[in-house]
Amino acid sequence: MFLIWGTKYIDKQVENGIVANKYCPKCRANRQLVEFRKQKWFSIFFIPIFPYGTENSSFLKCQHCNTDYYLNTDDIDLNDKSRLIDFDNRIVINCPACKTKLKVKSFDKEEVKIKCGNCKHVFYLRKNYKG
């Protein structure tokens, strides 16, 4: 007899996490976005048995189409009691891979790393970018 075992990640909603009513590019409408984290599970025969860890990074998930939008740590204000993210003070750029519009927080560094929430493409944005 052989045993197939491994790990599996399952999305788990963060209790008292961020809830934002924002525009979802995939749905092309305002939708409710809720904060989730990936939880690691031990699995046997591809069936999750027990959890044994979580990732530190959070992401927002559209409750209508289940699209993931990954967060920048600068987007979360832990002192904000409403726990809503303000995306209104952002610049809009297009992902070079899939052309999805991304809202990026203004930055003081010479270069920042960006990860597209749609295609997961990682690229760098320089401060002198003209869009």
C-alpha positions in Angstrom: 0.0 0.0 0.0 1.2 3.5 -0.8 0.3 6.8 0.8 -0.1 10.1 -1.0 0.5 13.0 1.4 1.4 16.6 1.0 0.2 20.2 1.8 -2.6 22.3 0.5 -3.4 26.0 0.9 -7.0 27.0 1.7 -8.2 30.6 1.8 -9.4 31.6 5.2 -11.3 34.8 5.9 -9.6 37.0 8.5 -11.8 37.6 11.6 -12.4 41.4 12.0 -10.4 41.9 8.8 -10.6 44.5 6.1 -14.0 44.9 4.3 -14.0 47.4 1.4 -16.6 48.3 -1.1 -14.4 49.0 -4.1 -14.3 48.6 -7.9 -13.4 45.1 -9.1 -11.7 45.2 -12.5 -12.8 41.6 -13.4 -16.5 42.2 -12.5 -16.3 45.8 -13.8 -18.5 47.0 -10.9 -18.3 48.0 -7.3 -18.2 44.9 -5.1 -17.5 43.9 -1.6 -13.8 42.9 -1.1 -13.0 40.9 2.1 -9.6 40.2 3.6 -8.3 36.6 3.5 -5.1 34.7 4.3 -3.8 31.4 2.9 -3.9 28.6 5.5 -1.6 25.6 5.1 -3.1 22.2 5.6 -1.6 18.7 5.8 -3.4 16.4 3.3 -3.7 12.7 2.6 -4.9 11.6 -0.8 -5.6 15.3 -1.6 -8.0 15.6 1.4 -7.1 18.3 4.0 -6.7 16.7 7.4 -5.5 19.5 9.8 -4.1 23.1 9.5 -0.5 23.8 10.6 0.3 27.3 9.5 -0.8 30.5 7.8 1.0 32.9 5.4 1.7 36.4 6.8 0.5 38.1 3.7 -3.1 39.1 3.3 -5.2 39.6 0.2 -8.6 41.0 -0.7 -11.0 38.6 -2.4 -14.0 39.8 -4.4 -17.1 38.2 -3.0 -18.8 38.0 -6.4 -16.1 36.6 -8.7 -13.5 35.3 -6.2 -10.6 37.2 -7.7 -7.7 37.8 -5.4 -6.1 41.3 -5.0 -2.9 41.3 -3.1 -2.2 44.0 -0.5 0.8 46.2 0.0 1.7 46.5 3.8 1.5 50.3 3.3 -2.2 49.9 2.4 -3.2 48.7 5.9 -3.5 51.3 8.7 -3.8 49.3 12.0 -4.9 52.4 13.9 -7.9 52.9 11.6 -10.9 51.6 13.4 -13.0 51.2 10.2 -10.3 48.9 8.7 -11.2 50.2 5.2 -8.5 50.7 2.6 -8.4 54.0 0.8 -7.6 53.4 -2.8 -8.6 56.9 -3.9 -5.1 58.5 -3.5 -3.4 56.2 -6.1 -1.9 56.4 -9.5 -3.3 54.1 -12.2 -1.0 52.0 -14.3 -1.5 49.0 -16.7 0.1 45.6 -16.0 2.7 45.0 -18.8 1.6 41.4 -19.1 -2.2 41.4 -19.1 -3.0 45.1 -19.4 -5.2 45.1 -16.3 -5.5 48.6 -14.6 -3.7 48.7 -11.3 -4.0 51.4 -8.6 -0.6 52.0 -7.0 0.1 54.0 -3.9 2.4 57.0 -4.5 5.9 56.1 -3.3 9.1 57.9 -2.3 11.6 55.2 -3.3 13.4 55.2 -6.6 11.8 51.8 -7.5 9.0 49.6 -6.1 8.1 46.0 -6.8 4.5 45.5 -8.0 2.5 42.2 -8.3 -0.5 42.1 -10.5 -3.6 40.8 -8.7 -5.0 39.4 -12.0 -2.1 37.5 -13.7 0.3 37.5 -10.7 3.0 39.0 -12.9 5.8 40.7 -10.9 7.4 43.9 -12.2 9.2 47.0 -11.0 8.0 50.5 -11.2 10.4 53.5 -11.3 9.7 56.8 -9.8 9.9 58.7 -13.1 7.2 56.5 -14.7 4.9 58.6 -16.8 2.1 56.0 -17.5 
